[in-house]
Amino acid sequence: MVIPSPVRPERVIKFLKPYVLKIHVTNKYVNAQVFHTPTATVASAASTQEKALRISMGKNNGSTHDVSAASKIGKILGERLLFNNIPAVSVGFKREQRYHGKVKAVIDSLREAGVKLV
């Protein structure tokens, strides 16, 4: 059985930002997703858990949890967003997140890739 995605009323959609970036950082991985808020779906995502990315980072000196891995995730996510014709996103921080370290690396590399932050 397929459950349809929720559709929000028009009065709510007017005040939502259409694309929101969510960043999840653990001790092992860095995940970044862009949500389309009116339809409550994931528009694009990038993670260091992806097999192709782990291979490209290399086994000898590549780490999936440091700042350089976070900047690679931001660059890849930016390319995917521009490929999907999403020119701008807004950033949704969790309560404990600050613009520092890995989160800063993801956001700065998104800017360098050409995505505008609203």
C-alpha positions, 0 to 999 in steps of 0.5 A: 500500500502506497501512502500519498505525501501530505499536501498542505493547505494554500494558506500555509504554503504562502508563508513557508520557504520552499526549499530547506537545507537540513544537516545531520552530523554524527561521529562517523558521517555527514548527511545533508538533505534539501526538503521541498516544504509544500509537498514534504518531500526530499528534493536532493540529498548527499551523504558520506554513507553513499558508496561512490563517495566513500570510494572517492574519498579513498581508504588510505587517508580519506575520512567520512567524518572530518571537515574536508568530507563535509565540504565535499558533501556541500559541493556535491549537494550544490551540483545536484541542486543546480542540476535539479534547477533549485537555485536557492535554499534556506538553512534550517538549524537544529537547536544545538547546531551552530554555524561552526566546523562541519556545518560551516564547511557544508554551507560555505561549499554550497555557496561556492557551488553557486547555490544562494542561501535565503 
